[in-house]
Amino acid sequence: MLTRVLYHDHCFDGAASAAYFSRFIAGAVHPDAEFRYTGMAHKASQLFEPSLFDGDENAIVDFKYSSDPKLTWWFDHHQSAFLNAADQEHFRQDTSGRKLYDPSYKSCTAFICRVGADRFGFRAPDLDDLVHWSLIIDGAQYPDARTAVELGAPAMKLTLVIEAAKGSGIVQKIIGWMQHRQLAEIIGEPEIQSLYAPLYQRHVELIDLIRGRARQDDGVVFFDLTGHDVEGYNKFIPYYLFPASTYTVSVSPSSFRTKISVGSNPWTPVEPKHNLASICERYGGGGHARVGAISLAPGELDEARKIAAEIVAELKT
C-alpha cells in the first residue's frame, strides 16, 4: 500500500506532521503502508500537479487543500488553507471524514494527534515530546525571544537544520527518524551535527545582518535582505533585536521565489490588532492571524518592495 505524503517542506511542524501521520496510518489504518514523501513550498504559482498524487493513498499535511480526486487524506490548521473558493466548497462537500481542518490548533501535528486518538483510538505516547515541541515551535510558545533565538533545546537545533538545509533529502530522513526516535537522538546523529555546525554559524551571522538592515518605526520593524544568499531566517530575530516592536515585515529573495514575510511579536507589550493572514491573502498569500507570508515569482523585487511598503503603512495605523 503506497502512501504518498505531501508536507510543508523546511518546516518543523510540516516534518513532524508527516512523521505523526505516518505512524497513525501504519498503526490504525494500513499496517502494510509504504511511505514516500514530497516537500511542498509556497510559490507564486501554487497549483497541485496531478502527478504528485501517485500513491494508493495520497495525503497532504500542514499545507493547502487540493480538490484532486486522488487526494484521500488532508490535515491543516492554517487560516489560509484554500487556494480558491471552489476548493473550499469542494472541502465542505466532502463526506469521507478523512479531510480535516481546524485553524484553532497551534500545530498540525497536535491536530493529527487529537484526531487519531478521538476518532480512531490511535495513540503514540513515545511521540508526546514531538507533539509538545510542535506546539512550542509552530505556535511561538517560547517564554521569550532570547530562548527562541539562542536554540538551546534539541528540537530548536533540529528546526534550524530542517528550515535551512538545502534540498528535501535530509528533511525526509528526519521524518523517518521522527517516527520512532527522540529528538535528542536525532540531533546527535553525526550527519545532522555536520549540517548543524555551519548552519548555526550562519544563524549568528544573520542576527548581525538583520541588526544592520532593520529599522523600527511606530512599532513596525522592516528589513530587506536583497543581495544576500538567504533562503530563510529565524523569524524571532527581529523581536530579539527590537523587543518593543509589535510587527515585522521583510523582503527576502531566494532561488524559487521573492518572499514578503509578515509577523507579530509574541511577547509584545501591545496586543496586535491586525489579522496578518487576512492582509497577506489580499496579495495572494496567507498564513495565521499572527504570522503570514506572500510569495512572488523570482526577481519581482520592485513589486515585493511595493507590497511590503503598503503593509508597513497599514500596520502602523
C-alpha positions in Angstrom: 0.0 0.0 0.0 1.9 3.0 -1.3 1.0 6.2 0.7 2.3 9.5 -0.7 2.5 12.2 1.9 2.8 15.8 0.7 4.0 18.0 3.6 5.1 21.6 4.3 8.8 21.4 3.5 11.5 23.1 5.6 9.2 23.5 8.5 9.4 21.7 11.8 5.6 21.2 12.1 5.5 20.1 8.5 8.1 17.4 9.1 6.5 16.4 12.5 3.1 16.2 10.9 4.3 13.9 8.2 6.0 11.7 10.8 3.0 11.6 13.1 0.6 11.0 10.2 2.8 8.1 9.0 2.7 6.5 12.5 -1.0 6.9 12.6 -1.7 5.4 9.2 0.6 2.4 9.9 -0.8 1.9 13.4 -4.5 2.4 12.7 -5.3 2.1 9.0 -2.8 0.3 6.8 -0.2 -1.8 8.7 1.5 -2.6 5.4 1.8 1.0 4.3 4.9 2.1 2.4 5.5 5.8 2.7 7.0 8.3 0.2 7.3 12.0 0.8 7.1 15.2 -1.2 8.0 18.5 0.3 5.8 21.4 -0.7 6.7 25.1 -0.8 4.5 28.2 -1.1 5.2 29.7 -4.5 3.6 32.4 -6.7 2.0 29.5 -8.7 0.5 27.0 -6.2 -1.3 24.5 -8.4 -1.0 20.9 -7.5 0.2 18.8 -10.5 -1.8 15.6 -10.9 1.4 13.6 -11.0 2.0 14.5 -7.3 -0.8 12.1 -6.3 0.8 8.8 -7.3 0.0 6.6 -4.3 -2.7 4.2 -3.4 -3.4 6.7 -0.6 -2.5 10.4 -1.1 -2.2 12.8 1.8 -1.5 16.5 2.4 -0.4 17.6 5.9 0.2 21.1 7.1 -0.3 22.5 3.6 -3.1 23.9 1.4 -6.1 21.8 0.2 -6.3 20.2 -3.2 -9.6 19.1 -4.9 -7.8 16.4 -6.8 -10.0 13.3 -6.7 -6.9 11.2 -5.8 -6.4 13.0 -2.5 -7.6 10.7 0.3 -6.3 12.5 3.5 -5.9 16.1 4.4 -5.0 17.8 7.7 -4.3 21.5 8.0 -4.6 24.3 10.6 -3.8 27.5 8.6 -6.4 30.2 8.2 -5.4 30.4 4.5 -5.9 26.8 3.7 -7.6 27.1 0.4 -6.3 28.3 -3.0 -9.7 29.5 -4.1 -13.5 29.4 -3.2 -14.0 26.3 -5.4 -11.5 24.3 -3.3 -13.2 25.5 -0.1 -16.6 24.4 -1.4 -15.1 21.1 -2.5 -13.9 20.5 1.0 -17.3 21.4 2.5 -18.9 18.8 0.3 -16.5 16.0 1.3 -18.1 13.2 3.2 -15.1 10.9 3.6 -14.3 12.0 7.2 -10.6 12.0 6.2 -10.2 15.6 5.2 -9.9 17.6 8.3 -9.4 21.3 9.1 -9.2 23.2 12.3 -7.4 26.6 12.4 -7.7 26.8 16.2 -4.8 24.4 16.6 -1.4 25.8 17.1 0.3 22.9 15.3 -0.9 20.5 12.6 1.0 17.7 14.5 -1.2 18.2 17.6 -4.3 18.3 15.4 -3.4 14.9 13.8 -2.6 13.5 17.3 -6.0 14.5 18.6 -8.0 13.3 15.6 -6.1 10.0 15.6 -6.9 9.4 19.3 -10.5 10.7 19.3 -11.8 9.2 16.0 -9.5 6.1 15.5 -8.3 5.2 19.0 -4.7 5.6 17.9 -2.1 6.8 20.5 1.7 7.0 20.3 2.9 8.2 23.7 6.5 7.8 22.6 5.8 10.8 20.3 4.5 13.1 23.0 7.7 15.1 23.0 7.4 15.6 19.3 3.8 16.9 19.6 4.9 19.1 22.6 7.6 20.8 20.6 5.5 21.2 17.5 3.2 23.3 19.6 6.0 25.4 21.0 7.8 25.9 17.7 4.8 26.4 15.3 2.7 28.2 17.9 5.6 30.5 19.0 5.1 29.4 22.6 8.6 30.2 23.8 8.9 32.1 27.1 10.9 34.9 25.4 12.7 35.9 22.2 16.1 35.0 23.7 15.0 31.4 24.1 13.7 31.3 20.6 16.9 32.7 19.0 19.6 31.0 21.1 18.4 27.5 20.2 19.1 25.6 23.4 16.8 22.6 23.1 17.4 19.7 20.7 14.1 20.4 18.9 15.2 24.0 18.2 18.5 22.9 16.9 16.7 20.4 14.6 14.4 23.2 13.5 17.4 25.1 12.2 18.5 22.1 10.1 15.0 21.5 8.8 14.5 25.1 7.8 17.9 25.9 6.4 19.2 22.6 4.8 19.5 22.5 1.1 17.0 20.2 -0.7 14.4 17.9 0.8 16.5 14.7 1.3 17.7 15.4 4.8 14.2 16.6 5.9 12.7 13.3 4.7 15.4 11.4 6.5 14.5 13.3 9.7 10.8 12.5 9.1 11.7 8.8 9.1 13.7 9.2 12.3 11.0 11.2 14.0 8.5 8.3 13.8 10.5 6.2 16.3 13.3 8.2 17.8 13.6 11.0 20.3 14.6 14.5 19.1 17.8 14.5 21.2 18.9 11.3 19.5 18.2 12.7 16.1 20.2 15.9 16.6 23.1 13.8 17.9 23.4 12.0 14.6 26.8 12.7 13.0 25.1 13.7 9.7 22.9 16.2 11.5 25.7 17.6 13.6 27.8 18.2 10.4 25.0 20.2 9.0 24.1 22.0 12.2 27.5 23.5 12.9 27.8 25.7 9.8 24.1 26.5 9.8 24.4 27.7 13.4 27.3 29.9 12.4 25.2 31.3 9.5 22.3 31.9 12.0 24.7 34.0 14.2 25.8 35.9 11.1 22.1 36.5 10.1 21.5 38.1 13.5 24.2 40.7 12.7 22.9 41.1 9.1 19.4 41.8 10.3 20.7 44.1 13.0 22.4 46.2 10.3 19.5 46.2 7.9 16.4 46.5 10.1 14.8 49.7 11.1 11.9 50.2 13.6 9.3 52.8 13.1 6.0 53.1 15.1 6.3 49.6 16.3 7.0 48.0 12.9 10.4 46.5 12.0 11.3 46.4 8.3 14.3 45.0 6.5 15.2 43.9 3.0 17.7 41.1 2.6 18.2 41.5 -1.2 21.8 40.9 -2.2 22.4 38.2 0.4 22.0 34.4 -0.1 19.2 33.9 2.5 16.7 31.2 1.9 15.2 31.8 5.3 15.9 33.1 8.8 14.8 32.6 12.4 11.6 34.7 12.5 12.1 35.7 16.1 15.4 37.5 15.4 13.6 40.9 14.9 11.9 40.6 18.3 15.3 39.6 19.9 16.8 42.8 18.5 13.7 45.1 18.9 11.8 43.8 21.9 9.4 46.7 22.0 8.3 46.1 18.4 4.8 44.8 17.5 5.2 43.7 13.9 7.9 42.7 11.4 7.8 43.0 7.6 10.7 41.7 5.5 11.6 41.1 1.9 13.9 38.0 1.2 14.6 36.9 -2.4 15.5 33.2 -2.9 16.2 30.8 -5.8 12.5 29.9 -6.3 10.5 33.0 -5.1 10.6 36.5 -3.7 9.1 36.4 -0.3 7.4 39.0 1.9 7.2 37.8 5.5 4.8 39.4 8.0 4.9 38.6 11.7 3.9 39.8 15.1 5.8 39.8 18.3 4.6 37.0 20.6 5.9 39.0 23.6 4.8 42.5 22.6 3.6 44.8 25.3 0.9 46.0 22.8 -1.6 43.4 21.7 -1.6 43.1 17.8 -4.9 44.2 16.3 -4.3 43.2 12.7 -5.0 39.7 11.2 -1.9 39.1 9.2 -3.3 36.2 7.3 -6.1 38.3 6.0 -3.7 41.1 5.0 -1.5 38.6 3.1 -4.5 37.0 1.4 -5.2 40.2 -0.4 -1.8 39.8 -2.1 -2.2 36.1 -2.9 -0.5 34.9 0.3 -1.8 33.7 3.7 -0.9 32.1 7.0 -2.2 32.6 10.5 -3.6 35.6 12.3 -0.3 36.3 13.9 2.1 35.4 11.1 1.8 35.3 7.3 3.7 35.5 4.0 3.4 36.3 0.4 5.3 34.5 -2.4 6.0 36.3 -5.7 8.0 34.9 -8.7 11.8 35.1 -8.5 13.0 38.6 -9.5 9.9 40.5 -8.6 11.7 42.7 -6.2 10.1 46.0 -7.1 6.6 44.5 -6.6 7.7 42.9 -3.3 9.0 46.2 -2.0 5.8 48.0 -3.0 3.7 45.4 -1.2 5.9 45.5 1.8 5.7 49.3 2.0 1.9 49.1 1.8 1.7 46.5 4.6 4.1 48.5 6.8 1.9 51.6 6.3 -1.2 49.6 7.2 0.4 48.1 10.3 1.4 51.5 11.6 -2.2 52.6 11.7 
